């Protein structure tokens, strides 16, 4: 039986970018892979198929407390599918829901956590969820924020942006690597080389650079336009929208910026956003 390596983030913070880089680094294809190929590379922690297997029956419509109780077994089933470690995408809080762990540490090998300036997350999230900017700013502060409860995805809890980031980063742990979206964008070679080293990999420079190039935002956006992407929200025309840091300076009003900084200033300061 293998173990799970979590690729964790609050929604719209760079999780797909990290997954794409790792997919291209490990597969080393001669050309960029369509975004939907990520499904073959990485599990999603809310994939209902594993909850159905854990329950021995269909779980759609099941109360959230029962889903929470099934989650540790569902994650153990994910680990059991591989002889070695397997990557799992998650937007879950690192904590408990209905008294049950959202992350099963007994089958965990490690985690990479990506965070992004919440002022930019507000813009990207509003686009993805079909919310107004003010509505997304409210969601960033909502301790009950959750996703899932669809035919494909089980209900899971994110909580607020600050709580989510703090839950994953409050303790220094040798099996945890914390990344900032902005460093992935502005210092890609150094940042992604750190990712490779964390995973015990020493790729040649040209292979590392090829994975960085093939997973770039422009390439991903072009591939989505050509092939589509199953993770695109029904509220949005595309999954890959802009991919640029600092958009909040033009898109948010002073009052909206002040609200985000008031809600999340302590954590923002910790990671250099204030």
C-alpha atoms as one frame of an Amber mdcrd trajectory, in Angstrom:
protein
   0.000   0.000   0.000   1.206   3.500  -0.844   0.650   6.794   0.919  -0.864
  10.136  -0.038   1.065  13.264  -0.962  -1.367  16.142  -0.612  -1.369  18.991
  -3.131  -3.307  21.447  -1.014  -4.575  24.982  -1.398  -7.527  27.251  -0.845
  -9.518  27.286  -4.118  -8.097  29.397  -6.975  -4.627  29.652  -5.461  -2.445
  27.700  -7.893  -3.259  24.054  -7.225  -3.860  23.236 -10.891  -0.608  24.931
 -11.877   1.357  22.856  -9.355  -0.334  19.651 -10.483   0.406  20.427 -14.119
   4.070  21.096 -13.391   4.450  17.812 -11.500   2.604  15.896 -14.202   4.891
  17.251 -16.926   8.007  16.777 -14.800   7.277  13.123 -14.039   5.741  12.115
 -17.383   8.313  14.111 -19.387   6.142  14.191 -22.537   7.459  15.572 -25.846
   4.610  18.123 -25.982   2.283  19.758 -23.454  -0.549  17.562 -22.202  -4.237
  18.633 -22.307  -5.513  19.732 -18.868  -7.909  16.794 -18.539  -4.906  14.455
 -18.482  -4.478  15.576 -14.858  -7.233  13.125 -13.912  -4.898  10.264 -14.804
  -2.094  11.695 -12.681  -3.707  12.855  -9.467  -6.718  11.899  -7.339  -9.153
  14.459  -5.936  -9.953  14.045  -2.252 -13.648  14.709  -2.865 -14.017  12.104
  -5.651 -17.340  10.489  -4.839 -16.313   7.127  -6.250 -14.074   6.525  -3.228
 -16.834   7.525  -0.793 -19.203   5.127  -2.567 -16.625   2.353  -2.222 -16.074
   3.188   1.435 -19.820   3.042   2.105 -20.518   0.075  -0.133 -23.348   2.025
  -1.744 -24.137   5.335  -3.438 -23.486   8.305  -1.172 -25.103  11.131  -3.124
 -27.657  12.790  -0.867 -26.094  11.295   2.261 -25.980  13.713   5.238 -22.694
  15.572   5.637 -22.022  13.940   9.014 -22.070  10.513   7.359 -19.811  11.763
   4.554 -17.397  13.066   7.191 -17.330   9.672   8.891 -16.528   7.946   5.576
 -13.688  10.320   4.617 -10.793   8.560   6.460 -11.738   5.221   4.879 -12.154
   6.807   1.437  -8.640   8.255   1.696  -7.256   4.914   2.852  -8.772   3.387
  -0.282  -6.969   6.004  -2.381  -3.681   5.026  -0.757  -4.409   1.353  -1.308
  -4.660   1.826  -5.076  -0.880   2.336  -5.404   2.218   0.519  -4.229   4.030
   3.832  -3.832   2.963   7.337  -2.951   0.166   8.971  -4.941  -0.691  12.659
  -5.333  -4.086  13.886  -4.143  -5.507  17.341  -4.795  -7.364  18.903  -1.883
  -9.024  22.193  -1.021  -9.971  20.864   2.414  -9.148  22.542   5.671  -6.567
  20.621   7.680  -8.844  19.980  10.614 -12.035  18.182  11.565 -15.606  18.190
  10.326 -18.355  16.609  12.419 -15.587  15.377  14.716 -13.805  13.463  11.944
 -10.480  14.387  10.296 -10.663  15.960   6.861  -7.147  14.653   6.178  -6.255
  11.091   7.167  -2.739  11.469   8.545  -2.367   7.705   8.982  -2.071   7.319
   5.184  -0.211  10.577   4.548   3.395  10.788   3.342   3.622  14.583   3.051
   2.079  17.704   1.560   2.770  20.683  -0.658   0.662  23.729   0.181   0.145
  26.666  -2.200  -1.183  30.011  -1.031  -1.970  33.198  -2.931  -2.680  36.815
  -2.033  -6.351  36.774  -0.973  -6.948  40.047  -2.818  -6.213  38.201  -6.066
  -8.052  35.072  -4.891 -11.148  37.271  -4.516 -11.037  38.163  -8.218 -10.320
  34.660  -9.500 -12.813  33.078  -7.107 -15.607  35.469  -8.073 -15.104  34.450
 -11.696 -15.047  30.741 -10.845 -18.024  30.647  -8.474 -20.191  33.131 -10.337
 -20.158  35.577  -7.423 -19.804  39.325  -7.226 -16.501  40.569  -5.840 -18.254
  41.484  -2.594 -19.816  38.020  -2.490 -16.420  36.354  -2.909 -14.903  38.614
  -0.247 -17.648  37.393   2.088 -16.798  33.805   1.155 -13.130  34.372   1.962
 -14.194  35.262   5.507 -16.807  32.500   5.884 -15.751  29.791   8.349 -18.470
  27.526   6.951 -17.407  27.850   3.292 -17.567  24.486   1.548 -17.732  22.869
  -1.880 -18.887  19.609  -3.368 -22.159  17.773  -2.755 -22.521  16.999  -6.467
 -22.834  13.656  -8.297 -19.053  13.646  -8.791 -17.798  15.370  -5.650 -18.504
  14.835  -1.972 -19.068  17.731   0.398 -15.881  19.105   1.945 -15.077  22.071
   4.188 -12.638  24.892   3.332 -13.551  27.464   6.007 -12.161  31.000   5.653
  -8.994  31.873   3.741  -7.143  32.695   6.972  -8.270  29.527   8.737  -7.402
  27.405   5.715  -3.891  28.805   5.355  -3.253  28.657   9.103  -4.504  25.080
   9.399  -1.928  23.853   6.891   0.995  26.073   7.867   0.758  26.551  11.646
   3.410  23.891  12.292   6.759  23.476  10.600   7.030  19.901   9.448   9.767
  18.217   7.397   7.136  16.582   5.179   5.441  19.915   4.357   6.523  22.406
   1.690   4.769  25.793   1.622   4.759  27.704  -1.674   3.462  31.118  -2.715
   1.717  31.557  -6.067   3.623  34.781  -6.568   6.990  32.992  -6.279   5.839
  30.363  -8.770   5.066  33.217 -11.149   8.040  35.504 -10.545  10.791  32.991
  -9.694   9.655  29.828 -11.476  13.018  28.107 -11.892  14.061  28.458  -8.251
  10.577  27.710  -6.901   9.899  24.615  -8.984  13.421  23.335  -8.405  12.588
  23.497  -4.692   9.467  21.427  -5.366  11.525  18.793  -7.170  14.094  18.623
  -4.368  11.368  18.325  -1.736  10.101  15.225  -3.555  13.589  13.757  -3.722
  13.989  14.434  -7.444  17.053  15.776  -9.243  15.894  16.389 -12.827  18.345
  17.702 -15.425  17.997  21.444 -15.967  16.435  21.022 -19.404  13.799  18.602
 -18.100  12.903  20.958 -15.250  12.630  23.896 -17.647  10.504  21.904 -20.079
   8.063  21.043 -17.297   7.928  24.717 -16.296   7.326  25.787 -19.893   4.710
  23.105 -20.611   2.747  24.006 -17.471   2.823  27.766 -18.029  -0.410  29.724
 -17.862  -0.354  30.637 -21.551   0.106  27.025 -22.614  -2.628  25.847 -20.229
  -5.067  28.492 -21.481  -4.364  27.634 -25.121  -4.858  23.922 -24.421  -8.132
  24.582 -22.601  -9.418  26.568 -25.579  -8.489  23.673 -27.872  -9.452  20.652
 -25.737 -11.638  21.988 -22.905 -11.154  21.257 -19.198 -13.488  19.290 -16.962
 -12.664  21.509 -13.946 -14.103  24.618 -15.609 -16.971  25.995 -13.565 -20.437
  26.226 -15.088 -20.335  29.896 -14.082 -17.229  30.728 -16.130 -16.271  30.770
 -19.797 -12.854  29.315 -18.982 -10.913  27.878 -16.057  -7.687  29.707 -16.895
  -8.651  33.376 -16.771  -5.630  35.691 -16.341  -3.028  34.071 -14.074  -1.399
  37.360 -13.150  -0.548  38.556  -9.655  -1.468  42.044  -8.486  -4.721  42.353
 -10.447  -6.430  43.481  -7.266  -4.831  46.912  -7.656  -7.016  47.614 -10.693
 -10.045  45.407  -9.965 -10.870  46.101  -6.296 -12.151  49.286  -4.734 -10.320
  50.778  -1.732 -13.191  49.608   0.482 -12.915  46.032  -0.820  -9.153  46.002
  -0.282  -9.634  47.344   3.245 -12.211  44.625   4.031  -9.889  41.808   2.902
  -6.948  43.257   4.800  -9.060  43.696   7.915 -10.319  40.109   7.707  -6.975
  38.476   6.905  -4.251  40.974   7.767  -2.527  38.829  10.379  -1.997  35.899
   8.000  -1.226  38.212   5.072   1.578  39.824   7.063   2.990  36.437   7.964
   3.441  35.588   4.291   4.595  38.983   3.042   1.366  40.277   1.502   1.267
  43.341   3.755
